Amino acid sequence: MIKYFLALTLLLFALKAYSQPFIRFDTTNVNVGDICDGPEFEVYWTFTNISDTTVVIDHANSTGPMLASEWPTEPIKPGGTGKIHGTLLTTGWMGRSFYRTILVQLTNGSRNTISVKGDVHYCEPGINFPKKDELVYPSRVGE
């Protein structure tokens, strides 16, 4: 009798774990490539609720002061989509590579990690998205 009770208890825990809400991102790693020092750079991650229940994002914390994130605060129904918005503050990062992550946690405790990476370069005023041959590499001057 104890074995049946134990098996039933384990089955209930397994079903509870299986039915927890979770989300799937279209892409978890965004490579922005070469960007200019100075202006803000917008990054978006799109996700879909692929569970049977409503999902609520509790918080989305970023690593470092370089990425500020915004996320939907309203519940997302099954099959619904949403966006997480990040702003790269590139001022003062000239000549550096970066890799930043955001930990997305749902109200039930499940977690997803999304990331952004790239390189920050000096650009002439008015140039937002330089081509490779238009970049100025101060560390390579005179080579």
N, C-alpha and C positions, 0 to 999 in steps of 0.2 A: 504494500500500500504506500509506503514511504517512497518507493521508486517511482510510482505513478505520479504522486504529488510533486516530486522533484522534477520529473520530466515535464509536467504541465507548467510548472513555474518557469523552467528554462524556455519553454515554447512561448510563453507570454512575454518574457523579456526579449526574445528574438523578434517577435512580431512588433513589439513597441519600437525597437531599434530600426526595423525595416521601414516602418511607416513615418519616420521623422521627415519633416520637410527639408528639402535642399534645392540648391540652384546650380545651373550649369552656365558657364561663361562661354561666349562665342570664341574668345581668345583670352588666355590668362596672362600672356607675356606680350607686351607692346614694345617694339623697338622703334623709337622715333628717329634714329639715325643721327645726323648732324643737325644741330639747331644753333641759333644765334644767342649770344650772351645779351641779356638785358630784357627783352620782352617776355611776357608770360606765354606759356605754351599749353594749350588745352589737350587733354587726353580723356577718352571715354572708353569704358568697358560696358558691353551689353550682356545681360544675362536673362535666362528663362527659368521660371519655376517649373521644374519637371516632376514635382511630387504631387500627391493627391490632396494635400492640405495647403492652406494659406501660409505664406512665408512673410515674416517681418524681419528686416535687417535691424539688429540691435545697434551695431556700430561698425565703422570702417576706419581703423587706425593706420596711419602711414608711418614709415620709418624715416626719421630725419625731418628737418624743417622744410625740405625742398618740395614736398607734395602735399597739398591740402585737398582733402576729398569731400565730396558731397554725395549723398545717396538718398534714394526714396524712403520716406518715413511711413508712408501708407502701406497697408498690407497688399501683397501681390498674390492674386488668385492663381490656382493651378493653370498652367499654360500661359500665364501672363509674363510680360517682359518688363525690364527696367534698365536704367543706366546708372553707372557710378562715374562721377565726374572728378577728374583730377586736374590741378593746375601746377605746372612746373614753374617755379620761381627761379629763373636762370641768372639773375643779376649776381655778378661776382663769381660765377662758376666757369669763366673762360679758361679753356685749355684742359678741362677735366672731363673724365668719363663718369657717368653715374649709373647706379642701379638702385631703384627704390621699390619697396613692396608695400602693399596694403593688405592688412588682415581683415577680411570681411566676416563678421560673426552674426549668425542669426539668433533670434530670441531663444531657440531651443538648444543652443550651444554648439551647433555644427559650424565649421569654419571653412573658408576658402581663402587662398592667397593669390593675389594678382600682382603684376609687376610692370615696371616701365624702365627702359634703359636707353642710353644714347650718349652723345658727345656734344659738349658745348664749345663753340668757337667764336672768335671775334668776327663780326660782319660789319660792313659799311652801313651807315644809317639808311633805312628804307628797305634793306634786303632782309626778308623774313625767312626764306627757305633757300639757302645757297646751294648751288651746284657744286659738285666735288672740285672742279677746276677753279671755282671762284673763292674757295675758302682761303683764309689767311692763317697760317700756322706759325705763331710767334716763336715757338720753340724750335722751329726748323729753319728760321731765317739764317742765311749764310751757308747753308749746307750745299 
